[in-house]
Amino acid sequence: MSTVARQADAIVRAIRQEEVDDYWRHYAEPGHEEDERFAGMMFPLAKPWVAGTRLWQIVKRMPKGALLHAHLTAMLPYDELLETILHTEGMVVRASHRLDTEEGRENATIAFSHVNTTLSPGPPITSSDYRPNSDVLVTDAVADFPGGRDGFVEFARSKMEVQPGDSVRHGLGVDEIWRKFQAMFDPAETMITYEPVVRTFYQRLFTRLVDDGLSWVEIRAGGSSGKLVHTGDEDPDPNLDAWWTVLEEELQRFRASDKGRRFWGARVIWSDWRGGQRDQLLRSMKIALQRKQRFPTLFSGYDLVAQEDLGRTLADMAPELLWFQEQAQRLNLSVPFFFHAGETLGDGNSTDLNLVDALVLGTRRIGHGFSLYKHPRLIEEVIQRGVMVEVCPISSEVLRLTTDILHHPLPAMVAHGVPTAISNDDPAMLGQDSAGVSYDFYQVIQGFDNMGLAGLGALAENSLRWSQFEDQSDDAWIEEIDLGENGDGIKAQRLRQWRQQWEEFCAWVVKEFGS
């Protein structure tokens, strides 16, 4: 570390300890246990207090490198997305149940779409005469909804966000929260199908990432994406290239803006549903390879998503995955694996063994890797192979793998030398309510005594060392990771740029908080 970085680290450690003692440690009066406050408390309970800390100001300002684990439909806060929908002509909403009762509102699912014809006047969506699954203009739904715009937005968000009360009910187990969580993706996906909304979505997303100190993002999307409805239309374009063309255009447009000049870009890790049967999975794999041929610089790799515990294991899907590798090689395509693995409480069960099979199949990074700390031999193998773990602390807490940040295995992985970086997974759904990673970074530095600003910086640097900026052979991939900023490629160049940002940030910390 440089002198200024050591000074900044010492200053931040002192600030953190002071806030642990004087801000977070608050003893509740008998009968008012909900007022109890302590450092490392459950994120939904801690979040309202975070912004009042100096540590938060520092974390927000920090250059964070790359976001490597985030799912497209759950990246931008839904209040921003709903605002766009409310101001887009022709957007409609439909509900699976009548919304005139509390039970109906609780059980209803919703979906958004665009129509280019005039709708015949019908009963309000909140009336007892509403016919389920009939379209209502969003503007009319807002006007008729109890509480108006705010009431409608709150209702819509409740269908796509894990509520704080649910995320802290760990006694109900992992499967229960996952049932609610997975059901949220359907309504969320319907919000980003109409071209004007999609284009605004990308501009806002990239803006929020840059505002949070991020310079690069690798987005998990693919298998269920690609349904683009062009401006003025109401039916999806059957050409699957249309969706990805819009992404490339908006990325190029953003990077040409003043703010976008600080953003190095984005790539997509094609992500298929791990619950799909063989024929379904093979069809999607073929589409993934076709998209890679059409958009070679946009697509960077392949993954399988959804709940690991109830989905097919990597061992079960090995024939399809080996076929995929063979086809990619035959087509001279580089599509490495970036597998979710070990996102489980299991210890030696079939889901836990996904960690083994991910390594056997040559994954370059591991998503979550929550159960890795239980396996010393696997830890050695991960380190030896140069595989990095994409840790998503708040996600692991909200989805009930750990009760709070204090019980997360990240410190154990770091202490054993496992390369790790911090990501946010599904921030629009899981309570961060921010496209960036600042809340996850804050939880890590505030929750773990040994981390410090220096440790947080090392994790940010890791995110760039393990970024897939360009297609590379396995040997070139490892070589550039080992060389770091001493190499002569794109990765080394960007690591050097980040290093300059880091030194400037540390100087700012010393200047602002040194006294």
Secondary structure, DSSP 8 states (H G I E B T S, - for coil): --HHHHHHHHHHHHHHHHHIIIII-B---TT-GGG-B-TT--HHHHHHHHTTSHHHHHHHHS--EEEEEEEGGGSS-HHHHHHHHHTSTTEEEEESS-SSSHHHHHH--EEEEE-SS-------TTSTT--TT--EEHHHHHHHSTTHHHHHHHHHHHTTS--HHHHT-GGGHHHHHHHHHHHTHHHHHHTT-BHHHHHHHHHHHHHHHHHTTEEEEEEEEETT----B-TT--S--S-THHHHHHHHHHHHHHHTSTGGGG--EEEEEEEEETT--HHHHHHHHHHHHHHHHHSTTTEEEEEEES-TTTS--TTTTHHHHHHHHHHHHHTT----BEEEE--SS-SSSTTTTHHHHHHHTT-SEEEE-GGGGG-HHHHHHHHHHT-EEEE-HHHHHHTTSSSSGGG-SHHHHHHTT--EEE--BSHHHHT--SSSSHHHHHHHHHH-TTTHHHHHHHHHHHHHHT---S---HHHHHHHHHHGGGSSSHHHHHHHHHHHHHHHHHHHHHHHH--
